[in-house]
Amino acid sequence: MACAAVMIPGLLRGSAGTICTQASLLRLTARSLRHLTLTSVMKSKRKTDHMERTADVVRREVVSTAKVCGAADESPSVKRLRLLVAEKDFSFKAGQWVDFFIPGVSVVGGFSICSSPRLLEQERIIELAVKYTNHPPALWIHNQCALDSEVALRVGGEFFFDPQPTDASRNLVLIAGGVGINPLLSILRHAADLLRERANKGSGYEIGTIKLFYSARNTSELLFKKNILDLVNEFPEKIACSLHVTKQTTQISTELQPYITEGRIMEKEIRDHISKETLFYICGPPPMTDCFSRQLENSHVPKEHICFEKWW
């Protein structure tokens, strides 16, 4: 569930759409969605309620129904969902999240999209990865959600990477903690799509290098390991990763060993990547995002080059 983001002019752009008429498939009309949103905010006494914390965050107007077309355990505590989106005008920028409306559940979820915008364009599918908690939307996903279950979605968020073909080339440093990998994986996948487009067509946005720093308790909680390493191997001169584990108790596999560091992500590792062409995207628990944002500012990185999102 997302909180705040710092915007990068020229690369972070919002957009608007139209209300989805197919929301009636779930009996979630625009009117009932507004009621559900307001009810969620009024009933919640927690400051961590998604709708309350993101009340002032930009959202697209399009609301679409979506059907669960795939589900799998990404880790012992995280379930990955594939959703087939009905509304053709539904779109998102790499890094954004969705309001997640569940029929019969009064609380609205907020989950970052971990797939690339191109997957939606080509197959009308988005992917989410949701950690098990006692929050009603997460409980529903882990305990009740099944193939062909229907929900409604609305895109929001000011944390995204959306370069245009004529924008200046930038390097990216992505810093993730735990399930904070979700929006950063979307950005990483989008960067890979831009690299493929540039290689195939000789045109489009020219991205620089991408370095991912990703920390979790242990290797079983490092989500999307195979996907990340596949991209590193596909673009060895452009994409690199440093995977950190803080409480590893078992032997690390031979495949992962070259990429694993035991211990937290250190300030020096990040500082070594500072340049005027580099943008920093940070997503993780609030203490982590606060720490790295402060360190970067103290290292004289312009605030407009630091984009962060806190997950609770």
C-alpha positions, -999 to 999 in steps of 0.1 A, spaced: 0 0 0 17 31 -13 23 64 3 43 93 -11 64 100 -42 87 127 -54 81 136 -91 108 138 -117 98 164 -144 98 151 -179 99 115 -170 69 113 -146 37 122 -163 1 117 -153 -28 110 -176 -66 108 -176 -91 85 -191 -128 77 -190 -151 59 -166 -154 22 -175 -189 12 -185 -181 -25 -179 -178 -19 -141 -214 -30 -141 -202 -66 -146 -193 -65 -109 -222 -43 -100 -195 -17 -91 -208 14 -108 -190 47 -105 -215 56 -78 -210 25 -58 -172 28 -62 -173 63 -48 -194 49 -19 -170 21 -13 -141 45 -13 -157 69 11 -168 40 34 -133 26 34 -119 59 45 -146 67 71 -144 32 87 -107 31 89 -91 43 121 -56 33 109 -33 59 93 -21 31 71 -54 27 52 -46 29 15 -75 51 5 -69 75 34 -31 78 28 -35 83 -9 -66 105 -9 -46 134 -25 -27 112 -50 -35 115 -87 -56 87 -101 -68 78 -136 -105 81 -142 -108 47 -159 -122 19 -137 -120 -15 -152 -132 -50 -143 -106 -77 -143 -106 -114 -141 -80 -136 -123 -64 -157 -150 -34 -170 -130 -21 -173 -94 10 -188 -79 31 -186 -48 61 -163 -54 75 -169 -19 62 -185 13 44 -153 21 37 -137 -13 11 -146 -39 14 -135 -75 -17 -127 -95 -23 -124 -132 -53 -103 -141 -70 -100 -175 -82 -64 -178 -115 -58 -196 -114 -21 -204 -94 -12 -235 -87 23 -222 -71 10 -190 -34 18 -189 -6 25 -165 30 38 -162 58 16 -150 58 19 -112 22 28 -105 -3 10 -83 -40 1 -85 -69 6 -62 -82 -30 -58 -120 -33 -54 -133 -67 -43 -170 -74 -44 -183 -80 -8 -151 -65 8 -156 -30 21 -119 -22 24 -101 -11 -8 -67 -26 -14 -37 -8 -29 -11 -29 -47 18 -19 -70 18 -35 -105 49 -56 -111 45 -62 -148 55 -40 -177 31 -17 -195 39 -36 -227 24 -68 -213 -9 -49 -208 -7 -35 -243 0 -68 -259 -21 -93 -238 -44 -71 -216 -28 -86 -185 -13 -70 -154 5 -88 -126 5 -81 -88 24 -97 -60 7 -95 -26 22 -103 8 1 -121 33 -12 -98 61 -44 -95 81 -55 -66 58 -89 -77 43 -79 -74 6 -46 -93 12 -66 -120 31 -90 -123 3 -62 -127 -22 -45 -154 -2 -76 -173 11 -105 -168 -12 -93 -156 -46 -96 -182 -73 -93 -185 -111 -120 -164 -128 -126 -143 -96 -136 -108 -107 -124 -75 -92 -123 -39 -103 -91 -18 -108 -82 19 -110 -47 31 -116 -30 58 -93 3 70 -81 30 96 -88 59 72 -87 67 60 -122 92 60 -150 78 72 -183 105 85 -207 96 99 -241 117 91 -272 133 126 -272 141 128 -235 178 128 -224 193 94 -217 194 85 -180 209 58 -158 186 42 -133 195 30 -98 166 10 -83 167 4 -45 141 -21 -32 133 -36 2 110 -67 6 78 -64 -14 90 -29 -24 105 -47 -54 70 -47 -71 70 -12 -87 107 -14 -93 104 -47 -112 78 -30 -134 103 -2 -141 131 -28 -147 109 -47 -171 99 -15 -189 135 -5 -192 142 -40 -208 113 -34 -233 129 0 -242 163 -17 -247 146 -43 -270 128 -16 -290 160 3 -294 179 -28 -306 151 -39 -330 141 -6 -345 171 16 -339 148 43 -325 129 51 -293 142 62 -259 179 56 -254 182 44 -218 216 43 -199 226 16 -174 203 1 -148 215 -11 -114 191 -29 -90 199 -31 -53 174 -55 -36 173 -65 0 152 -92 18 155 -114 49 166 -144 30 168 -159 -6 133 -174 -3 119 -139 2 138 -124 -27 109 -122 -51 113 -126 -89 149 -139 -87 147 -158 -120 130 -129 -138 157 -104 -126 186 -127 -134 171 -134 -169 172 -97 -176 207 -94 -163 218 -122 -186 199 -108 -216 215 -73 -212 248 -79 -194 262 -45 -205 231 -26 -194 215 -43 -164 232 -54 -132 219 -64 -98 231 -67 -62 209 -90 -41 212 -86 -3 200 -110 24 200 -99 61 190 -131 79 200 -160 57 202 -194 77 206 -219 48 232 -224 21 229 -201 -9 225 -218 -42 253 -219 -67 232 -200 -92 226 -171 -68 260 -169 -51 276 -144 -77 248 -119 -70 243 -123 -33 258 -102 -5 250 -111 31 241 -79 50 222 -47 43 227 -24 13 255 0 23 256 37 16 289 34 -2 274 10 -28 248 36 -37 272 65 -36 294 49 -62 266 52 -87 259 89 -82 262 110 -114 243 139 -130 227 115 -155 214 91 -128 179 89 -114 172 70 -81 140 51 -74 135 38 -39 107 16 -26 105 -2 7 96 2 44 96 39 55 128 37 75 147 24 45 133 49 20 139 78 45 175 66 51 185 63 14 167 95 4 185 114 32 219 99 22 214 109 -14 204 144 -5 235 147 17 256 136 -12 241 165 -32 219 145 -55 192 169 -67 158 162 -51 142 160 -86 165 130 -92 153 111 -62 119 93 -64 106 72 -35 76 54 -24 69 40 11 52 7 18 36 -1 51 
